[in-house]
Amino acid sequence: MANVTKAVLEGGPDDLPERIVPVDEPGLDIKIPFRGGYEHFKATDRHEETDKGQLPVYTWWERTEVPG
C-alpha cells in the first residue's frame, strides 16, 4: 500500500468537514472543493502533533468561486 501524506488545515471556514486531508505533492498548495467553490491552503514551515502523527500545517489564504 502506498504511503499517503496528510496535512493539517488551519483557518478557512469553521465548518470544513475535514481538517486532516491527503496531500498529493507535499509543499504545494492544496485546493479543497467546498460549497460551490474552492478553499486554498498554503504550506507553512510548521508541524502539528495529531492522532495521525506529526503532520505539516497548511494555512488558508483564499477562496475562489466556481462559475455557475
Helices and strands as residue ranges (DSSP letters): E 5-10, E 20-23, E 30-34, E 37-50, E 53-65
